[in-house]
């Protein structure tokens, strides 16, 4: 009976550290990355509602994006230049 208890204990520790811990950590990372979209939108809207010009609000939103997804200033200007005049 003691052997069974030890095997169960060590099996639980092994599974928690080698399987479920990394799994839960990865799910946390995924949720944080998906939540960044809402953070960028929030920062842009708050900046605009504080009275900043739309170009400044968009720049603040651009700076709050994660670095690996952040467009350069020129890429953003090119994209905004392609919009129809009634949207800009």
N, C-alpha and C positions, 0 to 999 in steps of 0.2 A: 504494500500500500504506500509505503514511503517512496518507493521508486516511481510509482504512478504519479504521485504528487509532484515529485521533482521534474519528471518529464513534462507534465502539464505546465508547470511554472516556467521552465526553460523554453517550452514551445510558445507560450504566450509572450514572453520577453522577446524571443527571436522574431515572431510575427509582427509585434508592435514596432520594433526598431527597424526591421528590414523590409516590411511590406506596407503596413498601414501608415507609418510615420511619413515616409517619402510620398506616398499616395496623397495623404492629406495636405502635405506641404505643396505639392504640385497643384492641387485643386485651389489652394489659397492663392497661388501665383496667378492662375488663370482668372480667378474672380477679380483680383486686383488689376490685371491688365485690361479686362473688359470694363471695369469701373472707371478707367482713365478717360474713356470717351466722354462720359458724363461730366467728369471734372473739367475737361477742355471746354465743353459747351457752357458749363456753369461760369467759368472764368471769363469767357467771351461775353456772355450776356450781362454779367455783373459789371464788367468794364464799360459796356455800352450804356447800361442804365445809370452809371455814375456820370454820364455826360461826355464820355470820350467820343471822338470821331470814329466812324465805323472802321476806318483803316487801322487806327490805333487799337481798337478792341480786337480786331482780327490778329494783329501782331501779338497782343497779349495772349490770345488763345494759341497762336503758333508756338510761342515760347513755353507754354505749359504742356505741350505734347511731349511724350517720351522722345529722347534723343534719336533713337534708331528709326522712328517714324516721322520725325520733324522735317518738313520740307524747308528748303533754303528760302531766303527772302526773294530771290529772283524767280524761283519756281512758283511761289505763291503769287507774285506780281504777274507772271505770264498767265496763270490760271484765271486770276481776277480780270485780266485784260480780255480774255476770251468770252466773258459773260456778256449777255445782251445789255445795252445801255439802260434799259428800264429796271434792271435788277441792281445795278451798282450805284 
